[in-house]
Amino acid sequence: MKSPSEVDIPRNPAYGSGVFRRRILLTRKSDTQILCALEDCSHAMQLTLIVLDNSIAQIHGEVLRAPVDICSSAPMHLAAFAGLELHDDSRVYAKHTPPNSHCTHLFDMSMLSISFALSGKAQRRYDVNVADEKDGVLDATIYLDDTLVHHWLIRDAHIISPSSLKGIALYKGFFGHMHAHFVASELDCAKALQKGIMVAGARRWNMAAIAGSPADNFGPGINICHSYSEQRIHLGKRSHNPSRDFSDTLEQLLKFQ
């Protein structure tokens, strides 16, 4: 599958002076119910997790905004988690239900919701910020409840700073490296930052200009996720009004406007 740079997509004229922002908010609504909300330039989603006796009783998701119209059907796969016990190692769930059968972001929201359920906390907020590329470098940070957890510099899809992570690729082998370096909330934040960096590239393009066009003309690859599965992607269309710019309007995140 072609990359966006290989097809004729108009550039975003604002790229170069802005910031990709993603906010994920987890809230304990009751002893058994957890709500997870996510929004960034390309996505808006919600997920509800019901926990009983240390197990997943129910899990539901809703896609409010996404780049491809068939993303809206991705929550159906969340049923695969029902009945599973809560576990602090997300790799347990990846063995039970292939992550690439899910919406990548709903799967990650599920993992954060499970981690949050085990934490006993009332609320947690993740804020990912990726400045538009300058001189070939991406400057990326993630804050957890207003505390900086990771600050990475990226060049050619590899971490160049901090020195402890220098040379690690953002794709192949990334999770193995992160599990070797981090645990608990630092591990959750490393994974969330990586996904934010991946999505931040969408700011380069004027996606509204290609609304309604076939979704299989470019993308991350076949069978990478629910919408890009071989059985679906050839049926998908680019969404209308898909993008938001939160560079200077952080307060608008999670208002789902």
Protein Blocks (a to p, Z undefined) as FASTA:
>chain_A
ZZfklpccdddfkgojaccddddddddfbfkbccdddddfkbccddddddeehiafbdcd
ddfbdfbfklmmmmmmmmmmgopacdfbfklmmmmpcfklpcfklmmmmmmmmmmmmnop
abdcddddddddeehiacddddeehiafbdcddeehiafbdfklgoiafkeoklmmmmmm
pgcjllmmmmmmmmmmmmmmmmmpcfklmgoiafklgcjbehkbmklpmklmmmpccdeh
kbccfklmmmlgonlZZ
